[in-house]
């Protein structure tokens, strides 16, 4: 073993110019060089690729590296070629090559020049390549991004499932599996599928102490919040992740018109544009890349200073992988995610068309994301626990690097509740997932609980006095605390641990923190960026504006919220608009609204600013890209033509509720919309009058309040449409 050591140290210096290995690299490389099956779990930035590159360079023959992304292969091949005078030392074999290039690759392999051959799994299946590789000397096969093998991994690729069979066809060689993120469930799956249960497993710590984790509520002012955040980190590199290509384009355009150097990146752009945008980011010609998850795999830019998730990802593994692209050099790395439960519901909707097994997996992974976003405990501890790693949230490295630890929520004694929870898990025979445990505690009967006769048990409904959210929070904290665990085989089923059984026998104090509640904000009455971004509105001015709002409302015979919403008043008290033009840039205020009610408000603010020597912010105007003005015009024109709303939504690729939100924005900012033709189809005159009177007398325009008031007489869409009609009539 000793001369292996000398060899690999010499090779490290010779090829890579390093004097010493990082973390687990040395042990991993020794295992590979000595011909053992090896499994490596090493977070992004831990030096994973060197683990197979160096053994490939020192061993006889060609190493095959299976990798899912062409861009990633190209990056690595270029890097390896830079280490040698032989351009053929590393090659790519994939669909992008022409016949002549394929011939050159084969010739270099036959002549022993090629040490690393990067292939996509799809290429490896091709009979002609398999036949060719059978005749060559292969040193080992490395499978990068090995989590793609597992249905539980965040990037499952069916073609990865057959790799073992193909490798055996080529040669009986050692297999190296590598991944930057894997839960216990995924690890087990990888080892089983690759038939390498005897592999030596190396797992590095998942803790990245220099990363700061923060989750903010996702409100209608998210764009202003993001622009303000980027301006506070001027000149620094960052990535913004969105789930859809359309959102990527919209956000990139919005940043550009607001003076931020940004480019979009997604699979819908042609390869040339993608490569160009990637290079612009690497060469620092732009500061921000707005991207779908297609971006960043293997991009080795060490100084990415922030990663923003505009949309919450589908799994914690994706989240970990994507945030892991920040601060690879050990310097500052801020990971900011925006969360609204509405986004989770949207993702659940996407899953509903998939096969049942896939739906179950997708939903289980989504619930972990919900847990992370809503938890009030140390986010780092929660995240590391998910990857099977314990973390000391008092003395551990990076312990104070998240929003929950910096701004702790109050705790309360939950000794009795924890005991009840653990007893219910035990007494219901440890066969339920969190959701059913909560249903059992709160006495909420359903078919599954009925089939096991759980609803007939004496403990059914024992926790009624607390709501579902409370019990869900306690389950999450009991899991992280080690009292409960999730079953690996039937993922998601909650089991009690030895520690949990001991606790039942001898309970001690257990301080529980309350989860965050990201209120379902109705889009028409949403929290402004004053709350979301931590900046606070001028309370004295808010009070004066509210008094004025009431008197203007009285004079016009309308409810106060029909003049300006409270969120608009708060925004005025943050930005101090003193001209009508500035007023139009306030949240929820359009031209019509400003013209109808704005004059006294601008006068009051102007006087207030003068009397109190206020220095007004000069960065408050977020310029619009004008994309929405086209949509606004289309909606106005086609409601005038009495086109069915479903057809308008379809023509613009909107969900029906997205169209309603757009219409709300239009009327709340002061433009009239006539949708009587559509309402008349659903509601008769008396019903309309009843709802209209309700909005006229109500102190709030919240749909939830209206739903409670009418107690099922009208559905949500009917009330939303009536609210649009009401605001249109009385406020505009």
N, C-alpha and C positions, 0 to 999 in steps of 0.2 A: 504493500500500500504506500510505502514511503516514497518510492520513485514516482508513483502517480502524482504525489503531492508536488514533487520537484517539477515534473512535467507541466502540471497545470499552472503552477506559479510562473514558470518561465513563459508559457504560452500566453498567460494573462498580460505579462509585461510586453511580450513580443507583438501580439496582435492588437491589444486594446490600450496599451500604455498605462495600465493601472498597476500599483504596487501591491494592493491587497483587495481581497474579495469583500463583498458587501453582504451583511446578514447571513442567510443560509446558503449563499451561492456555492461556497467551497464544498460543503457536504453533499449538495445536490449533484455537483459536477463529478465528484468522486464516485457517487453511486452510478451515474450514467457511464462514466469511463470504464467502470468495472463490469458493465454489461447487465446491470439489473433493471427490471421494470421500475419506473420511478414516477411518482405523482407529486406535483408541485403546486401548492396553493400560495400564491404570493401577490399581494396587492399591487395595483398600478404604481409604477415608479420604484418598485423594489428590485429591478434589474433581472426580470424574468427571462428575457430573450437571450441574455448572455449564458444562461444555464444550459441551453442546447447549442448555441453558436460555438462556444469554446470547445466542447467535446467533439463537435462535428469537424472542427479544424484540426484536432490532434489525432482523431481516430482514422483508421484506414477505411476507404470507401466513401460513399455519398450518403448523407443523412437526408431523409425526406421530412419536410416540415409541412404539415397540413394546417392551412390557415383559411379563415372564411372570407377575408377581405383583400381584394386586389390592391387597394391603396396601401394597405399595411405591408403586403408582400413587397411592393415596389420600394417602399421606404427602407425595409430591412435589407433587401438585395443591394440597393445603392450604398448603404452603410457598410456592408461586408466587402463590397468591391473596393471601397476606399481603403481597406486594410491590406490589399494585396496588389501586386502588379498584374496578376492574372484576372482579366475581366470575367473569365468563365468560372471563377471560384464559387459564385452563387448565381443561380438562375431561377426564373419563374417559369412554370409550365401551366399555362391556363388558356382560356378561350381568346385572349387578346393577341396571341401570337399567330403569325402567318407560317406557311409551310417551310420556308427557308429558315426562319428563326427556330422552329421546332427541330429541324435537322441539325442546326448548330448546337442546340442544347444537348441532343442525344450524343453528338460527337464528343463534346466536352466531358460528358459523363463516362463514356466508353474509354476515353483517354486518361481518366483518373484526375482530371483538372477540377471538376465540380465537387465541392465539399458539402454544399447546402442546396437542396432543390426544393423550392417552395411550390406547393400545389394546392389548388382548391379541391375540396372533397369531390366535387362533380367531375374534375379532370381525372382523379385517381380511379374512378369507376370505369373509364374508357378502356376497352379491351386491348387496343394497340399499345397504350402506355403500360398496362399491367404486364403484357407479354414482354415488352422491352425491359422493364425494370426487373423482371424475374431473372434476366441474364446478367444483371449488374451486381457489383459488390455493394450492398447496402449496410451502413453502419448501425443505424437505428431509425425509428420513426417517431418524430415529435408531433404531438397534436396540441396546437396552440388554441387558446379559447375553448378548452375542453368542456366548459359548461354547456356549449352548444349541443352536446350529446344528450343532455337531460331535458325531459319535458318540464322539469321543475326549474330548469335554468332560465335566465331572463332572455335568452336569445336562441331558443331551441331551433335546430335545423335538422329535419328528418334525415337528410343525406349523411349526417354524422353517425347515425345509428348503425350503419353497415361497415364502419371503418375496420372493425376487428377482422371480419371475413376477408376484406380486400387485402389487408396487411398480411394475413396468413397465406393468401394466394401468392404474394410477391416473395416473401421469405420469412423464416422464423427468426425475427430480430427483436431486440428489446423495444418496449414502447414507453415513451415519455409523455405523460399527460400534464398540461400546464393550464392553469386558470388564475385570473386575478380576483375571482370572487366565487365562493361556493358555500352554501349552507351544508349542514351535515347530510341532509336529504340528497342534495345534488352530488356531494362527494361519493356517497354510497352508490348512487346511480352510475356515475362515471366509471368507478372501479368495476362494477358488475358488467356494464355494457362492453367495456374494453377487455373483459376477462383478465384483469390484472389484480386479483384480490390479494396476491402476495407482494404487490408493489411496495417499495419503501416510500412512505408518505412524509413529505416535508411541508409544514404549514407555518408561514411567517405571521407575525402579528398584523392584525387588520387596523391597528390604531395609527391614525395619521395626526399626531398631536398638534401640528401647525394649522390644521383646518378648523375654521370657525363655522359651526352649523346654526342656521337660523331659519325659522318658518314664519311667514307672515300671512295674515288672512288675505285671500285674493278678492279684491273689491273692484268696483268699476274704475278706480283711479290707479290701477296697477301700472299703466303705461307711464303716467307722470312719476310714479314712485321709482320705476326702473330708470327713467331718464335722470332723475335726481341722484339716484345711487351711482350711476355711471359718471355723472359730472363730479361727484364727490371723490371718484377714483380716476381722475383724468389722466390720460396717457398710459393707463395700465391695461393689460390684455385680459379679455374675459370671453366666456362662452355663454350664450343664452340658449337653453334647450326648450323647444316647443314640440307638441305631439303631432301637429299637422303641417304639411307643406305650405298651406295657405297662410297659417299663422306666422310661419317663418318669414314668408315674403312680406306680410303686413308689418311685422315688428321691425324687420331690417329697414324697410322704407321709412317707417316712423322715426327710427333713430337717425337715419340719413337727413331727413328734413329738419331734425332738431340739432344738426351740427355734429353728430357723432359718426366717426369713421367706422362703418359697419358693412358687412356683406352677408348674404344668405348662403346656406349650404344644405342641400337635400337631394335625395335620389332622383328627383324630377328634373334636375338641371343636367345638361349634357356633361360628359366626362371632362371636356376641356375647361368649361366654366368652373366645375368643382375643383379641378386641380389648380386653376388660377386663383380661386378664392382661398384655398388652403395655403398656397404659397404666399399670398398677400398677408395672411395672418401670421405665418411663420416668419416672414421677412419684416413684420411690423409696419406694413404699409396701411393696415387697418388695425383698429384696437379690438373690435368685437366681431365675433362670428355668431350669427343667429342660425341655429341648426336643429334638424331632427337628429335622432340618435345615430343616423348614418355617419355623423362626424365624430372624429376624435379617437377612434380605435387605433391605438398604436402611434398616435401623433405625439412625438416627443418634444413638446415645447415646455421647458421647465418653469417658465415664469408666468403661467396663467394665474392671475391674481384673484379672479372671481368666476364662479359658475352659478348662473341663475337658472332656476327651473320655473319657466313661465307656467308650465303645466306640470302637475305632479306625475312622476313616472308610474309605470304599471307594476313595478316591483322594487323592493329595497335593494336588490342586487343591481338593477339598472342604476338606481340612485347612487349607490356606492361607487359603481364604476364611473359614472359621469362626474360626480363631485371629485373623484380621485384624480381628475385631470387638472385640478387646481394645486398650486404650490408644490410641484414636484421637486423643486430645488430646496425645499425645507423652509422657504420664505412664506410670506403672507398668502393665505388662501381662504377666501370667504365663500361659503356655500349657502346661497339664499334660495329658498323654495317658497312659492306661493301656493296656498292650499285653500280649496273650497270643496265641501263634500259633493257639490254639484258635479265637479270633474270626475269624482269616483263613480257617481251614478252614470255619467256618460260612458266611462270605460266599461262599466257593467253591461250597459246596453250593447256595446260592440261585441261583448262576449256572448250575448244571448243567442246569436246565430250560429255559434260553434258547437261541435259535439259535446255531449254532457261531460265527459272526462276532462276535456280541455277547459270547459266552463268552471268546473270545480277547482282545478289548479289555478286558473286565472283569478277566481274570486278569493281563494285562500291567500294568494300573493298580494292582492289588493288590500285585504284586511290588515296585512302587516304594514302596508304603507299608511293606512288610516291610523294604526296604532302609533307609528313613528310621529306623524304630523300632530296628532292630538295629545300625545303624552306630555306631561309636565315634568317628568324626571329628566335626568341628564340624557341628552340625545345620543351622546357618544356611548354611554353605557348601554342604551337601548339597542343601538346599531351593532355594537360589538357582541352583545348577547345573541342577536339574530344570527351572527356568524359563528356562534359557539365559543365565544371568547369572554372570559370574565374581565371586568374592569373596575378598578378602585376609583370611584368618582370623587374621592377626597384628595388622595395623594398621587393618583395616576397621572402620566404625562398628558397634558392637554385637558386636565380635569375641568378647568373653568372656561373652556372654549366653546360654549354654546349659549344660546339665548335663555334657555330654561335655568341654567346654573347662574347666569349673570342676573337674571330677574326672577328669583324663585317664587313659586306660588305658595300660598299658605298650606300647612299640613294639618291633619287632624288624626287623633288616635283611632285606629281601626282594628284593634286587637280582636274584638268580638266578631266583627264582620269577616275578617280573614279566617277565623276558626269556622264560621258558618259556611263560607265558600268552600274551604277544604273538605269539610264534612259532606257537603252536597256532591262534590266531585267523587268522593270515595263511595258514598251510599248509592249514587246512581250508577255504580259499577264502571266508572271511568270510560264511558263509551261515547261521550258527546264532545262536539267542538264547542268553542267559547260561546257561540250564539245560543246553543241549546242549554248550556249551563245557566246562562243569564235568563233564558225563558223559564227554566225550572225555578230559579230563585225568585223571579217576579210573578210566578203563577200564570204565565202566558202559555196556554195549551195549544199544541199543534199536532198534526198527524203523527210525526215521528215520536213525540213524547207519549202520545196516546198508545202507539203500537207497543211501546215498552212498559205501558201502564205506570209511567213515571208520575202522571197527574193524580194517581191514587195514593201516592206515597205521603207519609206524614210531613216530610220536609218540603213538599211542593208549595211554592209561594211563601216560603219562610222569610224571604228578603224583600217582601212587597213594599216596605216603607221607603226603600231607596229605588231610584229609577235605573233603567237599563244602562245608561251612560256611566253611572257610579260603579256598577258591578263590572262592566267591561274594563274600566280603568283599574279596578282592583285586580282583575285577572291578569292584566298586562304586568302590573307591578309584582304580583305573586310569581309570574313566570320568570321575570328578570331576577327576582329575589331567590329563585331556586326552590320554591315550595311546590310549584307545578312544573310540568314539562310538556312539550308537544311531541306526540308519538311520531316517529320517523316513518314507519311503514304506512299507517293510515294518517297521512299528514293532517295536522290541525286538531286531531283528537287530543283532549287535555287529560293528562294523567297526573297522579299525585306522586311526589318523590318521598324518599326516606325522610328528608328534612321536613316535608309537609306533614307526614304522619307524626313525627316528633312534636311538631308545633301543636297539633290537635291535643296530644297528651299533655303538653306543657306550654300553653300560650304565653308569649311575652309581648311587651309593647311593640306595636307596628304602626309607624307613622306613614300615613298615606297622603299623597298630594293629589289635588283634584286635576283632572284632565282639562286641557283647553277646550272651550266650546266655541267653535267658529260658527257663529250664528248664521243661519240660512238667510243671508241678506236679500231681500226682495230688490230686484234691479232698480226699481223706481225709488226705493228709500234706502240707499246703500251707504255704508260708512265712507267718509271721504278720506283722501290721503292724509288729512290732518291726523287721523288716528293711525292709519296704516304705516306712515313713515316716521312716526314718533314726533313730528313737528306738531306744535299745539296751537290751536286757534286762540285768538285774543278773547278771553272770557268776557271782559267788560263790553267789548264791541258786540259780541254775540247777543248779549242781553239787550243792548240798544236796538240791534237789528230785529230781534224777536218782537220787541214792543212795536216797532215800526210795521213789521209784517202783520201784526194783529190789527193795527189801525187801518192799514191799507186794505186788508181783507174785509173789515167791517164796512168801510166806505164803498167797496165794490160788491158787497153782499155775497162773498164767497168764503169757504173755509181758509184759514191761514196757509195750509200746505199748498193750496192752489195758487197762491201768489209766488212764493219761492219755497222749495223744500228746505228742511233743516240742514241737510248736507250742503246746499248751496250757500246758506247763511254762514255755516262754519268755514266754507272755502273763502267766502268774502272776508271773514275775520282772520284769515291766514295770509291773504294776498293783497288786501286793501285796494281794490279797484277804484279809481277816482274819475274815470271817463267811461262813457257808454261803450266804447270799443273794448276797454279792459273788462268791463262787466260781461261782455259776450264770451270771454274766455273762462268764466267761472263755471264750475261743474254744474250741469243741468240748466244753464241759462243760454237760450238762443236769441236770435235777433228779435223775434216776435215778443218774447217774454221781456227782454230788456226794454223794448219800446213801450210795452203796455204798463209795466210796473217799475222800471229801473230808476227813473229820474230821482225820486226822493231818497233811494238807497245810496246812489252815488254821491248825492249832496251830503247825506249824513256821514258817510265814510270820509269824504274829503275834509269836512269840518273836524272830524275826530282825529285824522292824521295830523292836521295843522296844530290843533290844541295840545296834542300829546307828543309832538316831535317824533312821530313814527318814521323809522327808516324802512321804506317799502322794499320787499324782495324784488330783484330785477330779473329773476330766472323763472318766474312762475308760469309764463306762457308756454304751454306745450303745443307746438304747431301740429295741425292735423294734416294727414297726407292727402286729404280730399277724396279718399276712397269711399268714405261713408257718404259724402255729399251726393255721389252718383246713385248710391243705393237709396238715399233719402228721396231724391227726385223721382226715382223709379216707383217707390212705394206711393208717393203723393199722386203721381200721374195715374197709376193703375187702380188706386182706390177711387179716384175721381171717375174712372171708367167703369167702376163697379165690378172689377175682376175678382173672382173668388180668391180669398186669402190663401187657400191651399195652393192655387196656381201661381200666385206671386212668390210664395215661399219656394216652390219647386223651381221656378224660372231662375231664382238667384241661388239655388243650392242651399237653402236654409231649412232647418227644422222649423216646425210650426211655432214652437215656443221662442225660437231665436227671432222669428219675424215679429212676434208680439213685443219682444224686448226692444227691437228696433223701432217699432211704432210708438212704444212708450217714450223712448228717447226723443222722438220727433215732437210729440205733443208736450212733453215736460219742458222742452226748450222753447216752446212758444209758437209752434206751427199747428194750424188746425188740420184735422184729418176727418173726413166724413166716412164712417164705416156703418152707418145706419142700415144700409142694404144687407150687410152681413149679420148684424145683431138681430134684425127683424126675423131672420130665418130661425133663430134659436129661442128668442124671448118675445112674449106678447107685450102689449103696451103697459098693462098693469105691473108685470114683472119688472120691466125696464124702469118704470116710475119708482117702484119700491127700492131698487138698487140705487137709482139716482138720488133719491131722498136720503138713503143711508150715507152716501158719500158726502152729501151736502151738510149733514149734521155731525158726521164723525170727526173726531179730532185728528184722526190719522188715516192715511190712505193705504195702510198695510193690508195686503191681500189676506194674510193669515187671520187678521182681526175680522175681516168681512166673512171669511169662511166660518169662523167661530160664531159670528152673529147669526148667519143664516142656517147654520147647522145642517149642511147637506142639501139644502133646497137648490143651490146653484153650484156648478163645478167651477174649478179655478179659472179655466179659459173664459167662461162666461163673465166672471167677475172682472178679469183683466180687461176684456174687451169693453165692458161697461165703464171701467175706470178711464180707459182711453177716451171714450165718448164724453165722459163727464169733464175731464180736464180740458178737452178740446172745446167744449161748449162754454164752461164758466171761467177758465183761466186764460184763454187765448183770444 
